[in-house]
Amino acid sequence: MKAVPIACVKLSEQEIAAVVEVLRSGHLVAGAGVQAFEQQFASLVGAQYAVAVSSGTAALHVAYLAALNPGDEVLVPGFTHISTASMVHFAGAQPVLCDVDRRTFTLSLDDATRKLGPKTTGLAPVHLFGNACDVDGIGAFARRNNLKVIWDAAQAHCTRYRGEDVGRLPDLVTYSFYPTKNMTTGEGGMIVTNDKELYKRCKLLRSHGQSGKYYHQSFGFNYRMLEVSGALGLEQLKQLPAFTAKRRRNAQYLSERLASLDGIRVPFVAEAIEHSFHQYSILLDLAQFRCSRDEFVTALKAEGVEAVVHYPRALNQQPAFGAGHVRLPNCEWLAERIMSLPVHPLLSNEDLEHVSAAVTQVAAEMRR
């Protein structure tokens, strides 16, 4: 049986040739190719400035350092990759974990309002799995409370809210180009902004605080992007619109076939949002099945479908955050029920039919 993978990375001959050209040039670190990638990425999302870095985690670290001060508190959703919160810690600030919405999996403004305190200066909403947050609500909340907003768009390349790319949002937006993301540079990340001062600060932090050769205005890091990554990113950008369109078509196909199944909830997308479907994540109504979510995933794998779980634990359940110290009911509820199905752009029609048939079969077999 041919297995359908959760992700698939296949580089074109043009992409390979672009990387080889850089290797032959001998100019390997943060040169003209990276600068071109920054400019084209900024243009794509509609931002004025972009700073390429070595990973999505580095993008978050630099963005937090640019926007926050030591001792600040930052409101962070509790259902996300750990880096969204851990990089707040490494910026010298304190992550305050907030609950999320059960339908969108994104930050609950009700809980964020309850967690707001005198030291709160920042907000880190996550466009999880490519689904945009409540941008209007979050923007109004941030303005009322004078908060800096660092948007985590690691999984949201080409996600749009009310017709506008989420990369245009104030104050800072961060991206990841890890191999399984909607586009890749191998490893890599990007920070985009329309604020010139934040842009300057990010550039300094990326490269040892250096504004000129051996002239250091501040402390900083070695978070530079490689020229190889920049070259690959330029080629991937050419394909990103088509990749995104295919992800959306694949998601639509799956939803049309799975939405009517008892016990299965397909992804919710609000009318104002154009989801980019980094992941196609469904929820199981466990009361309707005689198995756990993990057993359902195992059964799908036996049928040749690589289903995975993002995320099996909420951040408040992680030892690093003192597991059990804070209760986030919606995050914990999602962690027991969520699972992701293949949606990547290299899926064939046969693959999609295989996925939908397998979910239908396993659901029927496992239903009470």
C-alpha positions in Angstrom: 0.0 0.0 0.0 1.3 3.4 -1.0 1.5 5.6 2.1 0.3 9.2 1.9 2.8 11.4 3.8 1.9 14.3 6.0 4.5 16.5 4.2 6.6 16.2 1.1 9.6 18.3 -0.1 10.8 17.9 -3.6 13.1 20.5 -5.0 13.0 21.4 -8.7 16.0 21.5 -11.0 15.8 25.3 -11.0 16.0 25.3 -7.2 18.9 22.9 -7.2 20.7 24.9 -9.9 20.3 28.1 -7.9 21.8 26.5 -4.8 24.7 25.1 -6.8 25.4 28.5 -8.4 25.8 30.0 -4.9 28.1 27.1 -3.8 30.3 27.7 -6.8 30.4 31.4 -6.2 32.0 31.0 -2.8 29.8 33.8 -1.4 27.9 31.9 1.2 26.7 34.2 3.9 24.0 37.0 3.8 24.8 38.6 0.5 23.0 39.9 -2.5 20.8 36.8 -2.8 19.5 37.2 0.8 18.9 40.9 0.2 16.9 40.1 -2.9 14.9 37.5 -1.0 14.1 40.0 1.7 12.9 42.6 -0.8 10.7 40.1 -2.7 9.2 38.6 0.4 8.4 42.1 1.7 6.8 42.9 -1.6 4.7 39.7 -1.6 3.2 40.3 1.8 2.9 44.1 1.4 5.3 45.1 4.1 7.9 47.9 3.8 10.8 46.1 5.5 12.0 42.5 5.9 14.9 40.9 7.8 16.0 37.4 6.9 17.3 35.2 9.7 18.6 31.7 10.3 15.3 30.1 11.6 11.7 30.9 12.6 12.8 30.7 16.2 15.5 33.2 15.6 12.9 35.5 14.0 10.7 35.4 17.1 13.8 36.0 19.4 14.9 39.0 17.4 11.3 40.4 17.2 10.8 40.1 20.9 14.1 41.7 21.7 13.4 44.6 19.3 9.9 45.2 20.8 10.2 44.4 24.5 12.1 45.3 27.6 13.4 42.9 30.3 10.6 42.1 32.9 7.7 42.8 30.5 4.9 40.4 30.3 3.6 39.0 27.0 0.2 37.4 26.4 0.8 34.1 24.4 -1.7 31.5 23.3 -1.2 28.2 25.1 -1.8 26.1 22.0 1.1 26.6 19.7 4.7 25.5 19.1 6.8 26.1 22.2 9.1 28.7 20.4 6.3 31.3 20.5 6.5 31.3 24.3 10.1 30.2 24.9 11.6 33.1 22.9 9.7 35.5 25.1 11.6 34.0 28.0 14.9 34.3 26.2 14.2 37.9 25.5 14.1 38.5 29.2 10.3 38.9 29.4 7.6 36.7 30.9 5.2 34.7 28.8 1.7 34.7 30.2 -0.2 31.7 28.8 -3.7 32.3 27.5 -6.5 30.0 26.4 -7.6 29.7 22.7 -10.9 29.5 20.8 -12.0 25.9 20.2 -13.2 26.6 16.7 -10.2 28.6 15.3 -7.5 27.3 17.7 -6.3 31.0 18.0 -5.9 33.3 20.9 -9.0 33.9 23.1 -9.4 37.6 23.6 -11.7 36.9 26.6 -8.9 35.1 28.4 -6.2 37.5 27.2 -8.3 40.3 28.8 -8.5 38.4 32.1 -4.7 37.8 32.0 -3.9 41.5 31.3 -1.7 43.0 34.1 0.3 46.1 34.9 3.4 44.6 33.4 1.7 43.5 30.2 3.4 45.3 27.2 3.1 42.7 24.4 0.9 40.3 22.7 2.0 37.3 20.5 -1.0 36.0 18.5 -0.4 32.9 16.3 -2.1 32.4 13.0 -2.1 28.7 13.8 -2.0 26.1 10.9 -2.5 29.0 8.5 -5.8 30.2 10.0 -5.8 33.9 10.7 -6.5 35.2 14.2 -9.3 37.7 14.9 -7.1 40.5 13.5 -9.7 43.3 14.1 -10.4 42.3 17.7 -6.7 41.8 18.5 -5.7 45.1 16.9 -8.4 47.0 18.9 -7.4 45.2 22.1 -3.7 46.1 21.6 -4.5 49.8 20.9 -6.7 50.1 24.0 -4.0 48.7 26.2 -1.0 50.2 24.4 0.5 46.8 23.6 3.1 45.9 21.0 1.9 43.0 18.8 4.4 40.4 17.5 2.4 38.1 15.2 3.6 34.6 14.8 2.9 33.7 11.1 5.4 30.8 11.0 2.6 28.7 9.4 0.7 31.5 7.6 2.5 32.3 4.4 -0.1 33.9 2.1 -2.9 33.9 4.7 -5.2 36.8 4.2 -7.7 38.7 6.5 -10.3 40.9 4.8 -8.4 40.7 1.6 -5.0 41.8 3.1 -2.0 39.6 3.7 -1.3 39.1 7.4 2.3 40.2 6.8 1.1 43.8 6.6 0.0 43.9 10.2 1.7 46.1 12.9 4.0 45.9 14.7 6.1 42.8 13.7 5.3 39.6 11.9 7.6 36.5 11.9 7.8 33.6 9.5 9.5 30.2 9.4 10.9 28.5 6.3 11.4 25.0 7.9 11.2 22.2 5.3 7.6 21.3 6.1 6.3 24.9 6.0 4.3 26.3 3.0 7.7 27.3 1.5 11.2 26.5 2.6 14.8 27.7 2.6 16.0 24.5 4.4 16.1 26.4 7.7 15.4 30.1 7.9 13.0 32.8 9.0 11.8 36.3 8.3 10.7 39.3 10.2 8.6 41.9 8.4 7.4 45.3 9.6 6.3 48.7 8.5 8.1 50.4 11.4 11.5 51.7 10.3 12.9 51.9 13.9 11.9 48.3 14.6 13.5 47.3 11.3 16.8 48.9 12.2 16.8 47.3 15.6 16.1 43.8 14.1 19.0 44.2 11.6 21.4 45.1 14.4 20.2 42.2 16.6 20.6 39.7 13.7 24.3 40.4 13.3 26.2 41.1 16.5 24.7 44.6 16.8 26.9 45.7 14.0 26.0 48.7 11.8 29.4 48.8 10.1 32.5 46.6 9.9 33.6 46.0 13.5 31.3 48.8 14.7 28.8 47.5 17.2 26.0 49.8 18.4 24.5 47.1 20.6 24.8 43.5 21.6 23.4 41.0 19.1 23.6 37.5 17.7 24.8 35.6 14.7 21.3 34.9 13.2 22.3 35.6 9.6 20.7 33.7 6.8 23.0 31.8 4.4 23.1 32.7 0.7 22.1 29.2 -0.1 18.9 29.7 1.8 18.3 33.0 0.1 18.7 31.5 -3.3 16.3 28.7 -2.5 13.9 31.1 -1.0 13.8 33.2 -4.2 12.9 30.1 -6.2 10.3 29.0 -3.7 8.7 32.4 -3.8 8.0 31.9 -7.5 6.0 28.8 -6.6 4.3 29.9 -3.3 1.1 31.3 -4.9 0.5 28.0 -6.8 1.5 26.0 -3.7 -1.0 27.9 -1.6 -3.8 27.6 -4.2 -3.3 23.8 -4.3 -3.3 23.6 -0.5 -6.7 25.4 -0.5 -8.1 23.2 -3.2 -6.9 20.1 -1.3 -8.5 21.4 1.9 -11.8 22.0 0.1 -11.8 18.5 -1.3 -11.3 17.0 2.1 -13.9 19.2 3.8 -16.5 18.3 1.2 -16.0 14.6 1.9 -15.5 14.7 5.6 -17.8 17.4 6.9 -20.9 15.1 6.9 -19.2 12.4 9.0 -20.5 12.0 12.5 -17.9 12.7 15.1 -15.5 14.6 12.7 -15.2 18.4 12.8 -13.4 19.8 9.8 -11.4 23.1 10.0 -13.4 26.2 10.7 -12.6 29.2 8.5 -14.4 32.5 9.2 -15.8 34.5 6.2 -13.1 37.2 6.4 -10.2 34.7 6.3 -8.3 33.0 3.4 -6.7 30.1 5.2 -3.3 28.9 3.8 -3.6 25.4 5.3 -0.2 24.7 6.5 -2.0 21.9 8.3 -5.5 20.5 7.8 -6.5 19.7 11.3 -9.7 18.0 12.3 -11.3 17.4 15.7 -12.7 14.1 17.0 -15.9 14.0 19.1 -14.5 11.4 21.4 -18.0 10.7 22.9 -18.9 9.2 19.5 -15.9 6.8 19.2 -14.8 3.8 21.2 -11.1 4.9 20.8 -8.8 7.7 21.8 -7.5 10.2 19.3 -4.1 8.5 19.3 -5.7 5.1 18.5 -7.6 6.8 15.6 -4.3 8.1 14.3 -2.7 4.6 14.5 -5.6 3.1 12.6 -5.2 5.7 9.9 -1.5 4.9 9.6 -2.5 1.2 9.2 -4.6 2.4 6.2 -1.6 4.2 4.7 -2.4 7.7 5.8 0.2 9.5 7.8 -1.9 11.5 10.2 0.0 13.4 13.0 -0.9 15.4 16.1 -0.2 19.1 16.4 0.0 19.4 19.4 -0.4 16.5 21.9 0.2 18.8 24.8 -0.7 22.4 25.4 2.1 24.6 26.7 0.6 24.7 30.2 1.0 20.9 30.2 4.7 21.0 29.4 7.3 20.5 32.2 9.1 23.7 31.0 6.1 25.7 32.0 5.4 23.9 35.2 2.9 21.4 33.9 -0.5 21.8 35.6 0.3 25.1 37.3 -2.1 27.0 35.0 -5.4 25.6 33.6 -6.3 26.3 30.0 -9.4 24.3 29.4 -9.8 24.9 25.7 -6.1 24.2 25.0 -6.3 20.9 27.0 -9.5 19.9 25.2 -7.9 20.5 21.8 -4.8 18.6 22.7 -6.9 15.4 23.3 -8.9 15.7 20.1 -6.9 17.3 17.3 -5.2 15.6 14.5 -3.8 16.7 11.1 -4.3 15.0 7.7 -2.1 15.4 4.6 -2.9 18.6 2.7 0.4 19.5 1.0 0.5 20.6 -2.6 2.1 17.5 -4.0 -1.0 15.3 -3.2 -2.6 13.7 -6.2 -6.4 13.3 -6.6 -5.8 9.6 -5.9 -4.0 10.6 -2.6 -6.9 12.8 -1.6 -9.4 10.1 -2.2 -7.2 7.7 -0.3 -7.1 10.1 2.7 -10.9 10.7 2.7 -11.7 7.1 2.2 -9.4 6.0 5.1 -10.9 8.6 7.5 -14.4 7.5 6.5 -13.6 3.8 7.1 -11.8 4.3 10.4 -14.6 6.5 11.7 -17.1 3.9 10.8 -15.1 1.1 12.4 -14.4 3.1 15.6 -17.9 4.7 16.1 -19.8 3.6 19.2 
